[in-house]
């Protein structure tokens, strides 16, 4: 084993088998890239199948080598030494490639013709319809969530909470965001995504959406279902469970961030300046989407008497800047540079709405046993939402933050069992115990021994 020293600051953290697994996955990605640039010159189905097989098989080797051979426990070895996870050259390359893909997806889908043709047979099988750019995107997105979700399950296999929420996001992504919409299309029904509501899915409550969804009973139901989820279900569920019921258990954006984005979670900025910017941006975007939607409906009622064609211009501007550039290009493409929750932290209007309820009225909080804190900083380092958890722990103060998505990683990486996710009253006296006390199962942290 190599030793850390000034002359050897970056020891070998991966075995040759781990590197071989990654290499096999990279070959699969390379084949996918060839399909991207090949155009429509030949049938790509077999090449696509080989690509997916190599990516999955390579990840299987990597997962087995990195996690299965060792006792359970979180291994974040070398994240600040590896180029991919430390904003090195590989991090920049991956970020640029993802950004390029999103740019083509939103504005130049004709450049994805090779991938679209490759996915055509799969689309016909699932949807009985030709593939398009968004089906390609949904397939790759779901594959990433499932594959990296398996990696996450192995990495956190000793944490029951992490197991439950990972299975949850994989289930909702695979079932409700991939198979169900495809089945609806095959039945000649609207392609509906029941895990996305207004204002996150900003078009779901507009007059244009209602005009086509109201043509079918299922579409009309979905329209009112989204409004019910926003105005009724979200406040109630957030009061009971905090933002985690959606951000960490259901949402597709959160699913990708918690699985494929897990290696980059430590890159989130913990500065006060970032926190101030976060509050202004996320609440500003919530106000913006509410005003734009209200203006569209007002102009329908008043026959475009207010601002006339400018109301549609405002909507298109929001769609471009927030719905495409921010949530897609920056939100995912900048994973290797800014962390995995850039969109969720600074832009998601659904997160802003839930954050208001979580901060003011939710029973959810992270309780702290400050007397046990050794100030190692693991909790703050791996908080993907940029919360300085250690500062709360040092003060013995429960963590009730609007931005917290309840992922529980801060609790998982704490070596002393200082942090605990709880649902309880805000009044410690009514809970019958001090809010700062914590009970740690011996099965998770081992028997406590005297010094």
Residue pairs with C-beta under 8 A, 6 or more apart in sequence:
1 11
2 8
2 11
2 12
3 11
4 11
9 81
10 78
10 81
11 78
11 81
13 77
13 78
13 81
13 82
14 22
14 66
14 78
15 65
17 61
17 65
18 61
18 62
18 65
18 66
20 58
20 61
21 58
21 59
21 60
21 61
21 62
21 63
21 64
21 65
22 58
22 62
23 58
24 54
24 57
24 58
24 61
25 54
25 55
25 57
25 58
25 59
25 62
26 58
27 54
27 58
28 50
28 51
28 52
28 53
28 54
28 55
28 56
28 58
29 51
29 55
31 47
31 50
31 51
31 54
32 48
32 51
32 55
32 115
34 47
35 44
35 47
35 48
35 51
35 114
35 115
35 118
36 101
36 112
36 114
36 115
37 114
38 44
38 114
39 113
39 114
40 113
40 114
40 117
43 117
44 114
44 115
44 117
44 118
45 118
45 120
45 121
47 118
48 118
48 119
48 122
52 143
55 143
55 147
56 147
59 147
59 148
59 150
59 151
62 151
63 150
63 151
63 154
66 75
66 155
67 75
67 151
67 154
67 155
67 157
68 154
72 157
72 158
73 158
74 155
74 156
74 412
74 413
75 155
76 266
76 382
76 413
79 85
79 86
79 263
79 266
80 86
80 266
82 88
82 90
83 89
83 90
83 91
84 90
84 91
84 94
84 263
84 336
85 91
85 263
85 264
85 266
85 267
85 336
87 267
87 336
87 337
90 336
91 336
91 337
92 336
92 337
94 335
94 336
95 333
95 334
95 335
95 336
95 337
96 333
98 332
98 333
98 335
99 329
99 333
99 334
102 328
102 329
102 332
102 333
103 329
104 111
104 112
104 133
105 112
105 133
105 134
105 137
105 328
106 324
106 328
106 329
107 324
109 116
109 132
109 133
112 133
112 136
115 133
115 136
116 131
116 132
116 133
116 135
116 136
117 131
119 131
119 135
119 136
119 139
120 130
120 131
122 131
122 139
123 129
123 130
123 131
123 132
123 135
123 182
124 130
124 131
126 179
126 182
126 183
126 186
127 135
127 182
127 183
127 185
127 186
128 185
128 186
129 185
129 186
138 177
138 178
138 181
139 178
141 173
141 252
141 256
142 173
142 174
142 177
142 178
144 256
144 259
144 260
145 169
145 170
145 173
145 174
145 252
145 255
145 256
145 259
145 260
146 170
146 173
146 174
147 259
148 259
148 260
148 262
149 166
149 169
149 170
149 255
149 259
151 259
151 262
152 162
152 166
152 258
152 259
152 262
153 162
153 163
153 166
153 167
155 262
156 162
156 163
156 166
156 412
157 163
158 444
159 408
159 412
159 444
161 408
161 412
161 421
162 408
162 409
162 412
165 244
165 248
165 249
165 258
165 407
165 408
166 258
166 259
168 249
168 250
169 248
169 249
169 250
169 251
169 254
169 255
169 258
169 259
170 255
170 259
172 195
172 249
172 250
172 252
172 255
173 195
173 252
173 255
176 193
176 194
176 195
177 193
177 195
177 196
177 252
180 192
180 194
181 191
181 192
181 193
182 191
184 190
184 191
184 192
184 218
185 191
189 216
189 218
189 219
190 212
190 213
190 216
190 218
190 219
190 222
192 218
192 219
192 222
193 201
194 222
194 225
195 250
195 251
195 252
196 204
196 251
196 252
197 204
197 226
197 229
197 230
197 234
197 350
198 204
198 205
198 226
198 227
198 230
198 293
199 205
199 230
199 286
199 289
199 290
199 293
199 349
199 350
199 353
200 251
200 253
200 348
200 349
200 350
201 226
202 289
202 292
202 293
202 318
202 319
202 322
202 323
202 349
203 209
203 319
204 223
204 226
205 223
205 226
205 227
205 293
206 293
206 296
206 297
206 315
207 296
207 297
207 300
208 296
209 223
210 223
212 219
213 219
213 220
213 222
213 223
214 220
214 223
230 353
234 246
234 350
234 353
234 354
234 357
235 357
235 361
237 245
237 246
238 245
238 246
238 354
238 357
238 358
238 361
238 362
238 364
239 357
239 361
239 362
239 363
240 362
240 363
240 364
240 423
241 362
241 363
241 364
241 406
241 423
242 354
242 358
242 362
242 363
242 364
242 365
242 404
242 406
242 423
243 351
243 354
243 355
243 358
243 364
243 404
243 405
243 406
244 364
244 405
244 406
244 407
244 408
244 421
246 254
246 350
246 354
247 254
247 344
247 351
247 354
247 405
247 406
248 254
248 258
248 405
248 406
248 407
248 408
251 350
253 327
253 331
253 343
253 344
253 348
254 344
254 405
256 332
256 340
257 340
257 341
257 344
257 384
258 340
258 407
260 335
260 340
261 335
261 339
261 340
261 341
261 384
262 340
264 335
264 336
264 339
264 340
265 339
265 340
265 341
265 382
265 383
265 384
265 409
266 339
266 381
266 382
267 336
267 337
267 338
267 339
267 340
268 338
268 339
268 340
268 341
268 342
268 345
268 383
268 384
268 385
268 386
269 338
269 339
269 386
270 380
270 383
270 386
270 387
270 388
271 386
274 386
275 386
277 346
278 345
278 346
278 386
278 403
279 402
281 346
281 347
282 345
282 346
282 347
282 348
282 349
282 351
282 352
282 355
283 352
285 322
285 347
285 348
285 349
285 352
286 349
286 352
286 353
288 318
288 322
288 349
289 318
289 322
289 349
290 349
292 311
292 314
292 315
292 318
295 306
295 307
295 311
295 314
295 315
296 311
296 312
296 315
298 306
298 311
299 305
299 306
299 307
299 308
299 311
304 311
307 314
322 347
326 343
326 346
326 347
327 343
327 347
327 348
330 342
330 343
331 342
331 343
331 344
331 347
332 343
334 342
335 342
339 384
339 386
340 384
341 384
341 385
341 405
344 351
344 385
344 405
345 351
345 384
345 385
345 386
345 403
351 403
351 405
352 402
355 402
355 403
356 402
358 364
358 400
358 401
358 402
358 404
359 400
359 401
359 402
362 400
363 423
363 424
363 425
363 426
364 406
364 421
364 422
364 423
365 398
365 399
365 400
365 422
365 424
365 426
365 435
366 389
366 392
366 398
366 399
366 400
366 404
366 410
366 411
366 419
366 420
366 421
366 422
367 398
367 419
367 420
367 422
367 424
367 435
367 436
367 437
367 438
368 392
368 393
368 396
368 397
368 398
368 399
368 418
368 419
368 436
368 438
369 396
369 417
369 418
369 419
369 420
369 436
369 437
369 438
370 393
370 394
370 395
370 396
370 397
370 418
370 436
371 396
372 416
372 417
372 418
372 438
373 390
373 393
373 394
373 416
373 418
374 415
374 416
375 390
375 393
375 394
376 390
376 415
377 390
378 410
378 413
378 414
378 415
379 389
379 390
379 393
379 410
379 411
379 413
379 414
379 418
379 419
380 387
380 388
380 389
380 390
380 391
380 410
381 413
382 409
382 410
382 413
383 389
383 409
383 410
384 405
384 407
384 409
385 401
385 403
385 404
385 405
386 403
387 399
387 401
387 403
387 404
387 410
389 399
389 410
389 419
392 398
392 399
393 418
393 419
396 436
398 435
398 436
399 419
406 421
408 421
410 419
411 419
411 420
411 421
417 438
417 440
417 444
417 445
418 438
419 438
420 438
420 439
420 440
424 431
424 435
425 431
428 434
428 435
442 448
